[in-house]
Amino acid sequence: AQSVSQHNHHVILSEAASLELGCNYSYGGTVNLFWYVQYPGQHLQLLLKYFSGDPLVKGIKGFEAEFIKSKFSFNLRKPSVQWSDTAEYFCAVNANQAGTALIFGKGTTLSVSS
Amino acid sequence: NAGVTQTPKFQVLKTGQSMTLQCAQDMNHNSMYWYRQDPGMGLRLIYYSASEGTTDKGEVPNGYNVSRLNKREFSLRLESAAPSQTSVYFCASSWGDLDTQYFGPGTRLTVL
């Protein structure tokens, strides 16, 4: 069965610090990869996604993620975080086969202090 | 476009009571989903509907039933609520089951 691991449960940064959130998945075949963000009190919103092509994907609000197939990883990065990036971040994966479900990681809470 | 809407936003139930959570989408999506979100657990899929007329169990279906009423609407029913069902419930929809999912605002349910 597929699984998704997010290494950091809670990350605390100061404004302007760089961010990298780890995500690893277990599935040997072709995958679609997503990062979602949930701001306090809000619903999940898509940050970025990877289906195929350039493994470096750019999303909204200056976020990017790199798919490294050999490491089964899809880490999220941002060079300089802002206070408004305080949120919970979820990595999600589905196998590129019809009928398979989207599997979410347990989430990483990011707290940014101003 | 409203996207994905859910009602109610909040609900408190007593153990054993029943209720139905409603979800509707106006994006003409084929697939719809129900998740529950619990602290430290991420989102777990309860049921999904790949297309109108079909429903399938997800990771945590016990204690729930669903109905895909039409292409727009997908409801989740708790027949006999239990405290373990206290959670935040999210509905989502997508074009197909491999595509980006769009989420509703959630229903916060407390079962006493």
Boltz contact constraints between the chains, C-beta under 6 A:
constraints:
  - contact:
      token1: [A, 32]
      token2: [B, 98]
      max_distance: 6.0
  - contact:
      token1: [A, 43]
      token2: [B, 103]
      max_distance: 6.0
  - contact:
      token1: [A, 43]
      token2: [B, 105]
      max_distance: 6.0
  - contact:
      token1: [A, 43]
      token2: [B, 106]
      max_distance: 6.0
  - contact:
      token1: [A, 44]
      token2: [B, 103]
      max_distance: 6.0
  - contact:
      token1: [A, 46]
      token2: [B, 100]
      max_distance: 6.0
  - contact:
      token1: [A, 49]
      token2: [B, 100]
      max_distance: 6.0
  - contact:
      token1: [A, 101]
      token2: [B, 45]
      max_distance: 6.0
  - contact:
      token1: [A, 101]
      token2: [B, 58]
      max_distance: 6.0
  - contact:
      token1: [A, 104]
      token2: [B, 42]
      max_distance: 6.0
  - contact:
      token1: [A, 104]
      token2: [B, 43]
      max_distance: 6.0
  - contact:
      token1: [A, 105]
      token2: [B, 42]
      max_distance: 6.0
  - contact:
      token1: [A, 106]
      token2: [B, 42]
      max_distance: 6.0
  - contact:
      token1: [A, 107]
      token2: [B, 42]
      max_distance: 6.0
